[in-house]
């Protein structure tokens, strides 16, 4: 087993992506396998490792400890099972690992630590999927001043493509409409759907949050989020739409269906939680932590390891460009306020088509979490998407496409628009 650990550490110190993620760091990482050995990896612009006699001081270090057989599973499994795919998953889901260290130090080194665990399976072949016919010039960017129910006004930006039944796409916390670029450019989808993906205020190319320059902390509420979405549907879309949202967007798609059924023709909820406590880390908006490294790494931990590397990088790149505090502020809604209990009975009493699609590697809104929502609604269709994580539409758009087309075909049929 020791040769496997040392081969993995050699990959780490020779990996250009890990070296970039470790820029400015001087972070010791103790790798511990009781009865087998200890190793000391130093994450820095020039990473290095050495064997450790165990007599050194672990103060200031991140410690990753597991039994030899647990290390063997991590390092040699052909495909990581859910709970084994990322540093974040090891912390939250895997009792075989003990991970210790000062929370601030872990946050400062999170990008490098995530890359280190990713290197245990970096050579995996992506899940095969037939490529869609896409035209990246198809979506057009548009902007319009929109007024919310409370009188607040913001110039909202959206991307639009296609013609037919409106399909409005809601982005995840801390991101923007670029997450739906692959669906917006899909020629088959554009032939039957008028697709619109808009940036919430403070996201992407939409106006910054109100009072931002005055120093007020940004915090998204259910009512505020709902009302911006309703305003976009009323003032831009102009008719009931199928709402497709992911993560906080999935939660809001269900809220809209419960609170504003006059605006909703159907729901495709990707990674919908019943509840999602604990996602609002204080280090998402901490001046001591580089948000452009930490926040994408916080996201990367949720991606499926069988998604193509280029798409996973694209998903994370969006998070490297978000406004300071926006991701954390969005999670006030997603992780602290949203509760499926408050809307499930209303949704259960309605006949609205609802499809709940959740990736098997998601631990923010896990399949079991979404299943609670499906069971409470009763008539919703629930599907676990094999090989996918928390951001299916961007981490592997071609594999996700099969699930999406099936859901949209069912909604179209139930709306009486043909097969």
N, C-alpha and C positions, 0 to 999 in steps of 0.2 A: 504493500500500500504506500509506503514511503516514496518509492519511485514515482507513483502516480501524482502524489502531492507535489513533489519537487518538479515534475514535468509541467504541472499546472502553474506553479510559481514562475518557472522559466518563461512560459507563455506570457504571463502577466508582465514581467519586467521588460519583455521584448515587444510589448504591444503598444503601437503608436497612439491608439485611442485612449488607453489607460494613462499613458504619459501625459497626454493633453489634459485629461480630467484631473490629473494630480498636480497641475501647475500651481506653484506656490505652497504646496503642502510639505509638511514634515511630520507624517503621521505613521507611527509604528502600528503594525497589525500582527498580533500573535495568533498563529495557526496551531491549534492544539489537538492532538489525537492521543488520549491517555494510553499508556503502555506501549505506544508506538514512537512518539516523538513530538517535538515542538519546533516551530520555525518562526523566525522573525522577519516579516516583510516590512520594508519602509516605503510608504507611498510618498513620492516626491517627484520633481521633474525628471529625475534619473532614478527610478525605482530599483531596489536591490533587495535580496533576501539572504539569510544565513540560517544555519541550524542554531537552535537555542538550547542551552543547557538547563533552562528552567529556573536558574538562579537569579535571573535579571528581574528588574522591577517593571510590572505591567502598568504602572501609573502613567496615564496619558495615552495608553494604547487602546485599540479596539481588539477585543479578544473574540475569536471565532473557534468554538470548541465543539467537538463531536467525537463519538466513538469511532474506531477505525472502520467498522462495517458501514457506518453512516457516511463517512467520507467516501467509501468505495461506491456507494449508491450515487452520491452526487457526481463523482468524477467519471463513472463508467456506464451509467444507464444510457441506453441508446437514445431515449427521449425523456426529458425530465417530466415527472408527473406533476400535477398541480401541487403547489407547496414546495417545489424544489427548483423552480425556474428562475429565481431572482433573489437578491439580497433581501429585498422587502418581503418576499414570500417566506424566506427562511425565518425572519424575525416574527412574522405574524402567524404563520401556519404550521411551522415545522418544529415539533417538540424535541426532535433529535439534535438540534443545535442550541448551544448556549452562546448568545452574542451579548457582550458587555462592553461598556465604554461610556465616556461622558457624552450625553446626547448632542451637545454642541459639536464635539469633535466628529461624531458620526455624521452629523448633518454637513459639516464642512468637507468631509471626505466621501459623501454619498455617491457622487458620480463615479469616482474611482472604485469604490466598493461594489457598486452595481456592475461595472464593467468586469471586475475581477470574477464575480460569480457567473456572469454571462460567458466568460471564457471557458467555463467547464463544459459548455455545449455550443460553442461558437461556430462549429462546422456542420451543424444540422442542415439538412436539405429542407427548404420550405415546403409546406403542403402544396401539392400540385393543384392548379386550377386553370381552366381555359381562360385566356385573356379576352376581355371585352373589347369591342370596337369603340374607341374614344377619340374625341377631338378636343384637345385642351383649349382651342379657341372658341368653343361653343358657349361657355358661360360668359355673361356680360356683367360687369360691375355697375351698380347703380346706387344712388344715395337720395334720401328725401327726409326733410324734417317731419318728425312724427311726434304727436302729443299724447301723453299717457293720461289715464283717468284722473290723476291728481293735478293735472295741468303742467307737469314737467314736459319739457320739449328737448329732443335730441335729434341730431341728424344721423339717421341710421344708414349704414351701408349694407348692401346685400349683393349676392351673386345670383343670377337667374339664367335658366336654360330650359328649352323645351316648350311644349304646348299641350294642353289637356287639363286633366284634373289637377288642382294645385297640390303640391307636396312640399310642405314647409319643413326645413331641417334645422334643428336646434343643436348648437354646439355644446361641448362639455365645459365644465368649470375651468376658467383660466385660459381658454382657447378662443378660436374664432371660426368663421365659416370655411376657411381653407381645409378643415377636416373633411369636407364633403366634395373636394375637388374632383375625385375620381367618379363619384356618382353624377355630379353636374355635367361632366364631359362624356357620359355614357350615351352613345347614340340611340340604343334601344330604349333606354329610360326616357330620353328626351322626346321620342316619338309619341309617347302616350301620357307624359306628365309635365306639367309646368312646375319645375323645381325652383325653389327659392330658399337660399340659406343666408340668414342675416346675422350680423355681429351685434351682440348686445352693447349698450353704452359701456365704454371703457374697454372694449375688446376689438381687436382687429382694426378696421378703418372707421368704426363708429366713434362718435364724440366721447371724450373722457367722462367719467362719472361726475355728477353734479357736486360742486363744492370741493373738487379735488385740489385745486390750487390753494384753497383756504386751509388745507391740512386735515380736513375731516376724513376719518377712516372710511374706506369703502366697505360696505356690507350689504350683500344681496338678501332681500327678504322674499318670502313666497309671494306676498301681495304685489311688491314692486316688479318682480320678474313676470308674474302672471299678467300684470297690466301692460308691460312693454310688449309682451307677445300678443296680447289681445289687440293692442293699438296697431301693431304691424299687420295682423290679419285683417283688421277693419279698414285701415287706411292705405294699405299697399296691395294686399291680396284681393280683398273685395268680395270674397265668398268663402263658404266653409271649405276647409282644407284637411287633407290627411297630414297628421303631424308625426314626423319622425325625429326623435331626439335621442341623444346618447348621454348616459350618466345623469348629470343634473338636468340635461335636456329631456331625458326619458321621464324623470320625475315630473318635470313641468308639462310634458305632453299629457300625462295622466291627470295632473291638476287641471289643465285646460279642459280635458274631456269631462271632468267632474263639475268644474265651476262655470265653464262657458261652452256647453254642448252645442250652442247655436253656431259656434265657429269651427267645430271639429267634425269631420266626416269619418275619421278613422285614426287609429294610432299604431305606429310601429315604434315600440320602446326598446331601445338597445341598452342593455346593462341597467335595467330599472331596479332600484333598491326597494325593499320594504322599509328598511331603515339602514343608514350607513354611518353609524357613530365612529368617531376616532380618526376621521380622515383629515381634520383641520390641524395640521402640525404647526406649532408656533414658528418653526424654522422656514416656513414658506414665505415669510415676510420678516426677516431678521437682518439688520444691517451688517451683522458679523458673518453672514452666509451669502455666497454668490448665488443669487436666485437663478441666473442663467445656466448654472451647472446643477444646482440642487433640485430645482423644480422639474426639469426634464427627467432627471434620474428618478424622482419620486413617481413620475409617470411611467418611465421605462420598466419599472418593476412590475407593472400591471399588464404588460404586453405579452402576447403568446410567443413562446420561443420558436414556433414553427412558422412565424410570419417572416417574409423576406426582410433582410437587414435594411435595405434602402427605404422601405415603407416604415419600419420602426424608427429609423433615423428621422424621417419626415414628420412622423407623429410627435417626436420629441422636440424637433426644431421649432415648431410653433410655440411650445412652452418656453423656449429660451428667449422669446421675444415679447412676452407678456408684460404689462405694466406692473410695477412693484405693488404688491398687496392685492392685486385683482384675483389671483387664484385663491388665496386665503379668504377673501371677502365672499367669493362665490360659494365656498364650502360652508359658510354660515347658513346658507339655505340648504345645500345638499346634505351636509353631515349633521347639522344641529337642529334644523327646523322641520325638514320634510319628514313626514310620518305616514306610511301607507294606511294606517288605521283610520286616518281622518277622511280618506276619499274612497276606500274600498267598497263600502256599502252603496255609495252613490253609483259607482261604476258597475257594481254587480246588478243593480236594478235597471241599468240601461242596456240597450241592444247594440251599442256601438261596436264595430269590429276593432278588436285589440289584439295585437301580436306582441308578445314579450320574447325577445331574443337576447340570450346572455352567453358570453364566451366561457368555456370551461376553465380557463386560467384566471378569470377575474376573481379577486378577493375583496374588492371594494363593494361591488354588488354581485355577490357570488351566485351561482346557480341555485343554491338552497335559499338564498335571500330572495331572489326573484320568484322562486317557486311559492313562497309565502304570499306574494302579491297575486300570483296566478290563482292559487287556491282560494284566496279571499274574494276575488272577482268572480270566479266560477266559470264564466264562459270565455275567458281570454285564452288564446292559443299560446302555449309556452314551449320554446325550443332552446335546447342547449347547443351552442355552436362549437363543434369540436375543433380544437387546435387554436381557438381565438381567445383574446384577452378582453380588456376593458374598452378598447378603441377599435372595434372591428372594421368600421367603414374606411379607416385609413391605414391600419396595420397590415391588412391583407385584403384589399378591396375586391380582388377577383374571387377569392374563396368565400368571402362574405356575400358576394353578389348572388350566389345560389339561394341563400336564405332570404335575402331581401326580395328577389323576384317572386319567390313563392308567397311571401307575406303580401306583397302588393297585388299579386294576381288574385288572392283570396279576397282582399278588400275590394278590388275592382268588381269582382263577381257579386259580392254582397251589396255593393252600391248600385248594381244593375247596369254596369258599364261594359259588360261582356267579359270574356275570359282573359 
